[in-house]
């Protein structure tokens, strides 16, 4: 490999925390870790959050590579010939006004140092937008870490509009399905179809079990009195009630009913159909990254602070069940105290094998792809997992609509038989909520 013509990537610490395997994903190019990155990793290694776990994973990988060769001189990290180097000494060549003791600035010093060595394609890779802006202002090419990024504008919605000729439309209306493998080959398993029709409202569904388009007849179950208010909510409810689909993702802006429908379906499956032992609900407890231990009280009391939106939805479900809107069952807490629902912090889900449960992960847009992998891989036999979220409302400073774990999951699982997805677009919370989601 020609060192001068190859690309030379200097990685920020946040890239390694975002993806613990990042050093292996730059193909036949050079990857550099300034010594300051190792210092930062050392600070995070005892953290019990996902950040700490990823940090420890990176450190273990670096230790393995250390036994393969001298990582300061360069060691091969993949089959394509990529090289990893750790930079220890690099001169102070920052513009005036920039603090040389600042970690981000020192990483930029490393980039300048490499360029002074005559290397042409030096690229700074960081999840920190401000660090990338500073790099660009210093004439250093800067990029976000793109390995797990998805084009959010092209994200699979779970619904497709199609045209049918008269014969196919008649076949679907009269027989209830279309049996045509050539026609079906461009469709995705468990995808809903909006069929253009002037004379009737016609919808289809590509059934993964039968591998054919079926006429979609709608749902005939309203779990705990919760009725879909639009067609996409109805599609979502169909996926939630289908036991053959083990993974469902619901994406949509505030007020589209993602969490409400998922909760109602989960409670119905536990109490009415007795398909699962209980409904397990988890959310990222502190979006900006602090651990749950910073809050006072017992585990249950700590979690309750982050579950207020869940209790709001549970109260609404109870009022839907009881037409007069009143109940004497302590509101949404009734479900928890009766064992129908278990509230859990994502912090405590690692290492578990969760069987025979209806699992709901709310606000999943605040999770990294690695965190989503960790969670979904916890699902045991006879369980079903639902992830909901709004990719436009992300609190994690290093994630966006294209790089968060929820959208990554949608794109990676698209087309799997046991997976279904719906992007909800219509806010049903209130006229004000709908307008706020659109304008603000």
N, C-alpha and C positions, 0 to 999 in steps of 0.2 A: 504493500500500500504506500503510495506517494504521500508523505506526511504533509507537504506544503499544499497539495491539491485537495486533500481530504477536508472534511468539515470538522471543526473543533468546538465542541459544546461545553460551556462552563455551566454547571448546574447549581441552582439555588437550593437551599435546604428544603424549602417548601415543596419542591418537585419530588424529592425522595419521600417526604411524609405523605404526599398525595398518592404516590405509586411507589411502593417499596421495591419494585423491580425495574424502576426507571433506567438504571445504569445499563441494563441489558437491551434497551429498546432503541438504540441509535445506530443499528446496523453496522456498516463497515467503517464507521467514523471514530473519532477520538472523543472521549468524555473526560472532563476534568472536575475534580472536587478540590477546591481550595481548602487548606487546613482549617479555615474558619468554619467550614461546613461540618467537619468532624467535631469541632468544639461545640457547635450548636446541637448536633446529634447527642453528644454526651450529656448535655443539659436536659434533654427530653427523654432519655432512655428509661428513667424510673417512673415516668408518667403512666398511670394505669388506663388512660383513654386510648382510643384508636391511634392517636398521634404517637403515644409511647410504644404501642405494639408495632407500628410500622417502623419506628426508629430502631427498635431492637432487631427487627427483621433485616433492616439495611446493615446494621452493624455485624450481624452474623454472616451476611453475604460478603461483606468486605473482609471479614476474617477468613472465610473460605478462599477468597481470591488471593489473600496475602500468602497462603500456603502454595499457591500456584506460581508465584513469582514476586518480584519487587514492585509493589504498586506505586512507588515513587518514580520508578523508571518506566513503568507501563506494563500492564498485564492484559492478556486477551480475555474478553468477557462473553463473546458469543461466537457461533460457528462462521459468521461472516467476516470475522477478523477485527471486530471492534476492540479498541484499546481504552482501558481506564488508567488515568494517572491522578495522583494526589499532588497538588502544588503546595510547596512549603514556603519558599522565598519568592517574593515578587516586590519590586521596588515601588516606592510611593510616587505615583505619577498622576495624582488626582488634580483636577482644577482647584484653584483657590476657593475657599468657602465650604468645601466638603470635608467632613470629619473622617479622617483616616481610620478611626477606631470603630466607626459604624460598620456593621457586618455587610450590609448591602454595598456600601462604598468599597469595601475591601474586595468583594467579589468582582466589582467593576475594575479595580486595580489589577486583578488577576487577568481579566480580559485584555486590558491595555498592555500588560506585560507580554502576553502571548503574541499580540499583534506586533510588538517591537522585536519579537524573535523572528519575524518574517513570515508568520503564518497568515494566510489570506482570509480564510473563511472562519473567523472566530465569532461564535454566536452565544449570547447569554440567554439561558433558558430559566424562566421564573414564572411562578403563579401570581406574583405580586405585580400589579399593574404599575404602581408608582416606581418600582425598581426598573421595570422595562422602559418607562418614560425617561428616567435618569440615564439609562444606558444609551438610548437613542440620542439624547442630547449630547452625549460624549462621543458620538459617531461609532457606537458599538451596536451591531445588529442584535436585536432582542426579539425573542419569541416566547409565546405561552407554550406550555407542555401540551402537545397536540395528540399524543398517542391514544388517549381514550376519549377524544372529543368527538361529538356528534353534531352534524348540521341540524340544528334545532328547527330551522325553517322547513326542513324536509322530513321531520320526524313522522313516523308511522302514526296514523290517527285511529286505526281500527275500523274505519268506515271508508268505503269506496263508492263513488258514483259511476254507474255503468248504463249503457244503452243496450236494449234488447230489440231484436226485430219482432214482428208480430207473432211469428210462429213460436219463438222462444218464450215470449211473454205469455202466450196462451198455454204453452206447456207448463210453465211455472204456476200459473193461476189455477189450471185444471188438475194437474197431477200433484202439485205441491213441491216439485223439484225439477231440476234440469240435469239430465244424465249425459254429459258431453265432456269427455276428458280434454279435448283440444280447447274447449271454451274455458274450462276450469284451470288450466295450467298457469295462468297469470294471476291467480288469486292466492290469498294467504289463508292458512288454516284459522278458523274462528273469526274471520273477518265479516263484518256486516256490509250489506250492499243497499245503496239507495238507487232504485231503478227508475229511470226517467219514464214517466207515464202521464198522459194527459187525462185519461178517463178514470184512473183509480190510483189510490195510494198503494204502492207496491214496494216491499222490502224483501231482501234475501239474506241468507246466512250461509257461509261456506263451512259446512260441518266437517270437522276433522275425522270423525268416526266413519262417515259414509263417503267422504271425499267427493261430495257433490253439493251443488247449490240447492238449498231448501228455501221454500217460501217462509219468511219470518212472520209468525202469527202473533208475536208479542208475549208478554208474561201474563200468567193467570194467578200469580201469587203476589200479594202485597204484604211483605213482612212487617208485622207489628203495625199495620195500617199505613205504612209509608208507601205512597204511590208516586211513580215517576211523573214528572211534570213536563218532560219533553222526550223526544225519541231517543236521544243519546243516553239519557238517564235510564230509559227502558232497556237499551242495549247493554248498559253497564250492569243492570240488575240481572239480566239473563246470564251474563258471564259469572256473576257472583253466586248464583243459585245452581250453576252447572257443576256437579261434583267431579266430572271428568277433567275439568280445567283446574289445575293445581296452583297456578300463578296468575294473578290479575293485576294490572297496573291501571290506575285512573289518574289522568293528568287534566288539570283545568284550573282556571283562575278562581279567585275567592268567590264563594257563594254558588258554585255550580253543583254542589250536593255530593261531592266525592266521599267525604267522611260519613255523612249521614246515611247514604245508601249502603256503604260498606258495613257500618255498624248494625243497621237494621237487618241486613242479610245474615250477618254473623250471629246475632241474637236469635233469629229465626232458625238457623241451622242447629243451634245448641238446644233451644227450648222446645221447638215444635217438631223438627225432624230428628233431633237427637243424633245427628251425624257426627258431631264433635263434642268433646268433653267440656270445652269452654272456649270463649273468645279471648285471645290474648292481644292486648293493645299496647303498642310501644311508640314512643316519639323520641327524637333527639332532645335530650333534656335541657341542654344549654347550647343554643345555636352557635354562639361565639367561641365555644370550645372549653369552658370550665367544666370541671367534673361535678357530678351530683352531690358530692361530699361537702361542697361549699355551703349548702343550705342546711339550716338547723332542723332537728327532729329526726324521727325514725325514717326508714326507707319509704314506707307508705306515705308519710307526711311530706317528704321531699318530692316524691313523684306527683302527688296531688297538685302541687303548684304548677306543674307543666301540663296537667291534664284537664284544666278548666274548659278548653274548647271541646274536649270529648264529653264532659258532663253536660255542656250546653246542648249537644246533639242528643245525648241520652234523655235529657228532660223533654226534648221535642218528640222523641220516639214514644215516650210514655204518654205524652199528651195526644199523640196521634192514635194510640191504642185506646185511650179513654176519651171519648168524644167531647166530654164536658171540660177537658183540659185539666182536670184535677186528679190527684192521686194521693194516697197516704203512705207511699212507699219510699219516702225520703228522696224523691227525685231520682236522678241518675245513679246515686250511691246505692240504690236498691240492687242494681245489677252486680255491683262489686261485692256487697255484703252477702248476697245469695250465692256467690261463686260462679255466676254466669259469665262474668267478665273478670279477667285478671289484668291489672295495670303493671307494666314493667318498663324499666329504663333500658335503653339499648346498651348501656354500659354493662349490664349484667346478662346479656343474651349470648355473649361469646362463650363457647364451650358447651352450651346446652344442645340437646337433641330434642326438638319439640314435636311430639307425636299427638295425633288425634285432636288437633286444635285448629281453630279458625283464627289466623294471625293477621292483624292489621298493623302496618307500619305507616304512621301518619307523618306528614311533613318530610317525606323521603327525599325531597329535592335538596335538603341540607346534608345529605350523605355523599361521601366520595364513592367512586366505583368499587374500591376495595372494601369499604364498609358494607355496601350492598351485597357484595359477594359473600362476606362473612355472615350476614344475616340470612340470606336465602339458603346458604349451605347448612344452616341450623335446622331446616325443616325436615321433620321425620316422617315416618309412614302415616298415611291417612290424614295428613294435615293439608291445609290450604293457606296460602299467603297472599295478601293484598297490600300493595304499596300505593299510597296516594300522595299527591303533592302538586305544587304550582311552581314550575321552573323559573317563573319571573319574580318570585318572592324568595330569594335565597339570602340567608344571613351569614353563611360561611364566606369569609373574605376571599378565599382562594377557589371558589366555585362560581360557575355562571350557568346560563340556560343550556349550554352545549357540553359542559364538562362534568355536571353532577351525576351522581350514581343512578338516579331515577331515569333520566333520558338515555343513559348508557345501557341500562337494563332493557328498556323498550326496544332499542335498536338491535341488541344482541339476541334477544329472545324472539323477535319477530319471525313468525313462520313455524314455531314449535307447536306440536299438537296439544301440549298441556298448558299452553299460554294464551291469554286473551288480553286485549287492551282497548280502551276507549279514551279519546281526548274529548272532554266535555267543554262546551263553548258558551252555553247560555247560563248566565247567573240567575238563580231563582230565589236568592236570599231576600232581596227587596229591590225596588226600583233604584233607590239610592245606592245600594251596594253594587248593583250592576253598572251604574253610571260611574261610580268611583273606580271600579276595576278597569273601566274603559278609558277614563280620562286622566287618572292620576298615575 
